[in-house]
């Protein structure tokens, strides 16, 4: 299911103008979107969107990889700024090789989330994904 299919409030309804991609999007409609890499390999799905309450900006998308019905899945906090919207395919693109993504710093879904406000953790995640981009 894509963000347009989850649009219960009509956010993406065309109002006489056509745009290559929405400039403003509802966070709830993005939960569940697929994330692929530039090689078109499916990396995971958006499970959560994390806001930085100090700045009012989106800090991370939490992606899930593997597992069945949340059992055995691994979660990854990916900096929002490294995700690119592919409006034509209604999904996100993350420029990282699948094996590098699988080995990224992650956590499990059993309430074992890292302290995402910890500056050392933030710097590590930013560095990991910044060094992944080509």
C-alpha positions in Angstrom: 0.0 0.0 0.0 1.3 3.5 -0.9 1.0 6.8 0.8 -1.8 7.8 -1.6 -3.8 4.7 -0.7 -3.5 5.6 3.0 -4.6 9.2 2.4 -7.9 9.2 4.3 -8.0 13.0 4.5 -7.4 13.9 0.9 -3.9 15.4 1.4 -2.7 14.2 -2.0 -5.9 15.1 -3.9 -5.2 17.0 -7.0 -6.6 20.6 -6.9 -6.2 21.6 -10.5 -2.4 21.5 -10.4 0.0 18.7 -11.0 3.2 18.3 -9.1 5.9 15.7 -9.5 5.8 15.0 -5.8 3.9 16.3 -2.7 5.8 19.1 -1.0 4.0 18.5 2.3 3.1 15.1 3.4 1.1 13.6 6.2 3.4 11.5 8.5 0.7 8.9 9.1 0.4 8.2 5.4 4.1 7.5 5.2 4.1 4.7 7.8 4.4 1.4 5.9 6.0 2.9 2.8 8.7 0.8 1.2 12.3 1.8 1.0 14.5 0.6 -1.8 18.1 1.3 -2.7 19.3 2.7 -6.0 19.8 -0.9 -7.3 16.0 -1.4 -6.7 16.5 -3.8 -3.8 13.9 -3.6 -1.1 15.5 -2.6 2.2 12.6 -2.4 4.5 9.5 -0.4 5.4 8.9 2.8 7.3 7.7 1.8 10.8 7.9 5.1 12.6 8.8 8.8 12.0 10.8 10.4 14.8 10.5 14.2 15.4 13.1 16.4 17.0 10.9 18.3 19.5 13.6 20.9 20.0 13.7 21.9 16.3 10.3 20.8 15.1 11.9 18.8 12.3 11.8 15.2 11.3 15.0 13.5 12.7 14.7 9.9 11.6 12.6 7.3 9.8 12.7 4.0 11.7 12.8 1.2 9.1 12.2 -2.4 9.7 14.0 -5.2 8.0 13.4 -9.0 8.1 11.2 -10.9 10.5 7.6 -12.0 10.1 4.8 -10.0 11.7 7.3 -8.0 13.7 9.0 -11.2 15.1 12.7 -11.2 14.5 12.7 -7.9 12.7 15.5 -5.5 13.1 14.9 -1.8 13.3 17.1 1.0 11.9 17.0 4.7 12.6 17.9 6.3 9.3 18.5 10.1 9.2 15.5 11.7 7.4 17.8 13.7 5.2 19.3 10.6 3.5 15.9 9.4 2.3 14.7 10.5 -1.1 11.1 10.3 -2.2 10.5 8.5 -5.4 7.1 10.0 -6.2 6.7 8.0 -9.4 6.9 4.7 -7.5 5.5 6.1 -4.3 8.3 4.9 -2.1 11.6 6.1 -0.6 15.1 5.5 -1.9 18.1 5.1 0.4 21.5 5.1 -1.4 23.1 2.3 0.5 24.1 -1.3 -0.5 21.9 -4.0 1.0 24.7 -5.7 2.9 25.8 -2.3 4.4 22.2 -1.6 5.4 21.9 -5.1 7.1 25.0 -4.4 9.1 24.1 -0.9 10.1 23.6 0.0 13.8 20.2 -1.3 14.6 18.0 -2.4 17.5 15.1 -4.8 18.1 11.5 -4.0 18.4 11.1 -5.2 21.9 11.4 -1.8 23.5 15.1 -1.9 23.3 15.4 1.5 21.5 18.6 3.5 21.7 18.7 7.0 23.3 18.1 8.9 20.1 18.8 12.2 21.8 22.3 11.1 22.8 24.8 13.2 20.7 27.3 10.3 20.4 24.6 8.1 19.0 23.3 10.8 16.6 26.9 11.5 15.3 27.4 7.7 14.8 24.2 7.3 12.8 24.8 10.4 10.7 28.4 9.3 10.0 27.3 5.8 9.1 24.8 6.9 6.5 26.7 9.9 5.2 29.6 7.6 4.4 27.3 5.2 2.7 26.2 7.7 0.0 28.1 7.7 -3.2 
